[in-house]
Amino acid sequence: MGRKTRYYRTAALLGPTDHRAAVKARRQPIRIRIPWRVVLPLLVVLGLALWVGLGNTWYLMWDDYAVSGASTPHLRREIKIASELLGWHRFLVPRDAVEAAVLAGVPAVKAVSLRCPVLPLPCEIAVEERVPVLTWQVGSESYWVDRDGVFYPERFERPDLPLLRGPLPDADGAYSVLSVYEGLRALAALGVSIDQLEYTATRGLVWTDADGRRIAFGVGPHMTARWRAYETVMAHLAASATTARSIDVRFPEGVTYTQEISW
């Protein structure tokens, strides 16, 4: 068997080579295809996120929140300041903390509710204002008292409210604010001038009559029996030509009186 001869290809056998075309092929840039159908929505979402996070529209300015339920412009301004909403991002507003701050900072407010929509619309601080039923004067300071017996600083003069003078009732004392108010109403219904009444910590409501006598009525709604006891004592004093300067009718079954003003 004869020996097999191997042949090797050479450049001459392959024919002439175009070196410039080879170099150009090697230098041709690689084309990257961007999936715009995916990228564009992502860019839109990113832009919206940046706008919501950094845009001034979403941060609360003074005119971006209003107060409803307040009776005066001064009170509305006081509530807005106490809320501390200025500068907050509407998505991060701490509603519970804002409501608590208004209740703590504005005693004239009984209840508060914050409503802040997601869209860039004005927020609303809805409040329930306390309704005073009595003005209580302590020295040179005046307070309003509502039906719940809550004291808070007088905001302006209210001549239509009954005025009571004397120290503020002690929370641990014998007389509550509500019982004092009930006593005021009961005595007013009997014709007693409220302007001549004052409050004392030991005897409750004390009335000074036209002759300068001081009559202690105590507190509470049951004043009819005490008034009758006062009238009985006055008739007795007139019949016996006795003088009395202080009369205590808190307990109609055991009325006491003295010839001096001791309280």
TAQUI-V343086 format. One record per backbone hydrogen bond with DSSP energy under -0.5 kcal/mol. NH is the residue of the N-H (numbers start at 1). CO is the residue of the C=O. E is the energy in kcal/mol with one decimal. If there is no record, write none. Layout:
nh->NH co->CO e->E
nh->NH co->CO e->E
//
This chain:
nh->14 co->10 e->-2.0
nh->15 co->11 e->-1.0
nh->19 co->17 e->-1.1
nh->22 co->18 e->-1.4
nh->23 co->19 e->-2.3
nh->24 co->20 e->-2.4
nh->25 co->21 e->-2.1
nh->26 co->22 e->-1.9
nh->27 co->23 e->-1.8
nh->28 co->24 e->-1.0
nh->31 co->29 e->-0.5
nh->33 co->31 e->-0.6
nh->34 co->32 e->-0.6
nh->36 co->34 e->-2.0
nh->38 co->35 e->-1.9
nh->39 co->35 e->-2.2
nh->40 co->36 e->-2.4
nh->42 co->38 e->-1.3
nh->43 co->39 e->-2.5
nh->44 co->40 e->-2.3
nh->45 co->41 e->-2.5
nh->46 co->42 e->-2.5
nh->47 co->43 e->-2.5
nh->48 co->44 e->-2.4
nh->49 co->45 e->-2.4
nh->50 co->46 e->-2.4
nh->51 co->47 e->-2.2
nh->52 co->48 e->-2.7
nh->53 co->49 e->-2.4
nh->54 co->50 e->-2.4
nh->55 co->51 e->-2.2
nh->58 co->55 e->-1.4
nh->59 co->56 e->-1.4
nh->60 co->88 e->-3.0
nh->64 co->61 e->-1.7
nh->65 co->62 e->-0.8
nh->66 co->123 e->-2.5
nh->68 co->125 e->-2.0
nh->76 co->72 e->-2.0
nh->77 co->73 e->-2.4
nh->78 co->74 e->-2.2
nh->79 co->75 e->-2.2
nh->80 co->76 e->-2.2
nh->81 co->77 e->-2.3
nh->82 co->78 e->-2.2
nh->83 co->79 e->-1.8
nh->84 co->80 e->-0.8
nh->84 co->81 e->-0.8
nh->85 co->80 e->-0.6
nh->87 co->60 e->-3.3
nh->88 co->85 e->-2.2
nh->90 co->58 e->-2.4
nh->92 co->89 e->-2.0
nh->95 co->93 e->-1.3
nh->98 co->94 e->-2.4
nh->99 co->95 e->-2.6
nh->100 co->96 e->-2.2
nh->101 co->97 e->-2.1
nh->102 co->98 e->-2.1
nh->103 co->99 e->-2.1
nh->104 co->100 e->-2.1
nh->105 co->101 e->-2.2
nh->106 co->102 e->-2.0
nh->109 co->106 e->-2.1
nh->110 co->128 e->-3.4
nh->111 co->128 e->-1.3
nh->113 co->126 e->-2.7
nh->115 co->113 e->-0.5
nh->115 co->124 e->-2.8
nh->121 co->119 e->-3.1
nh->123 co->64 e->-3.0
nh->124 co->115 e->-3.0
nh->125 co->66 e->-3.1
nh->126 co->113 e->-2.7
nh->126 co->124 e->-0.8
nh->127 co->68 e->-2.6
nh->127 co->125 e->-0.5
nh->128 co->111 e->-2.8
nh->129 co->69 e->-0.5
nh->129 co->127 e->-0.6
nh->130 co->108 e->-3.2
nh->132 co->130 e->-0.6
nh->133 co->145 e->-3.4
nh->134 co->145 e->-1.1
nh->135 co->162 e->-2.9
nh->136 co->134 e->-0.5
nh->136 co->143 e->-3.1
nh->137 co->135 e->-0.5
nh->137 co->164 e->-3.1
nh->138 co->136 e->-0.5
nh->138 co->141 e->-3.2
nh->139 co->137 e->-0.5
nh->141 co->138 e->-2.2
nh->143 co->136 e->-2.6
nh->144 co->152 e->-3.4
nh->145 co->134 e->-2.2
nh->146 co->150 e->-1.5
nh->147 co->131 e->-0.6
nh->149 co->146 e->-1.9
nh->152 co->144 e->-1.9
nh->154 co->142 e->-2.0
nh->161 co->158 e->-1.7
nh->162 co->133 e->-0.6
nh->164 co->135 e->-2.7
nh->165 co->197 e->-0.7
nh->166 co->137 e->-1.9
nh->167 co->199 e->-0.5
nh->173 co->170 e->-1.9
nh->180 co->176 e->-1.7
nh->181 co->177 e->-2.2
nh->182 co->178 e->-2.4
nh->183 co->179 e->-1.9
nh->184 co->180 e->-2.2
nh->185 co->181 e->-2.2
nh->186 co->182 e->-2.2
nh->187 co->183 e->-2.5
nh->188 co->184 e->-2.4
nh->189 co->185 e->-2.0
nh->190 co->186 e->-0.9
nh->191 co->188 e->-1.3
nh->192 co->187 e->-2.4
nh->194 co->192 e->-0.5
nh->196 co->193 e->-1.4
nh->197 co->194 e->-2.1
nh->198 co->206 e->-1.8
nh->199 co->165 e->-3.3
nh->200 co->204 e->-2.4
nh->204 co->200 e->-1.5
nh->205 co->218 e->-2.2
nh->206 co->198 e->-2.8
nh->207 co->215 e->-3.0
nh->208 co->196 e->-1.7
nh->209 co->207 e->-0.6
nh->209 co->213 e->-2.3
nh->212 co->209 e->-2.0
nh->214 co->245 e->-2.5
nh->215 co->207 e->-3.2
nh->215 co->213 e->-0.5
nh->216 co->214 e->-0.5
nh->216 co->247 e->-2.6
nh->217 co->205 e->-3.1
nh->217 co->215 e->-0.6
nh->218 co->203 e->-1.3
nh->218 co->205 e->-0.9
nh->220 co->179 e->-2.5
nh->223 co->221 e->-1.6
nh->227 co->223 e->-2.4
nh->228 co->224 e->-2.2
nh->229 co->225 e->-1.9
nh->230 co->226 e->-2.1
nh->231 co->227 e->-2.4
nh->232 co->228 e->-2.3
nh->233 co->229 e->-2.4
nh->234 co->230 e->-2.4
nh->235 co->231 e->-2.1
nh->236 co->232 e->-2.2
nh->237 co->233 e->-2.7
nh->238 co->234 e->-2.2
nh->239 co->235 e->-2.1
nh->240 co->236 e->-2.0
nh->241 co->237 e->-0.6
nh->242 co->237 e->-2.2
nh->245 co->258 e->-2.6
nh->246 co->258 e->-1.9
nh->247 co->214 e->-2.8
nh->248 co->256 e->-3.3
nh->249 co->216 e->-2.1
nh->249 co->247 e->-0.6
nh->252 co->250 e->-0.6
nh->254 co->251 e->-2.7
nh->255 co->252 e->-0.6
nh->256 co->248 e->-1.7
nh->258 co->246 e->-2.4
nh->262 co->260 e->-1.0
//
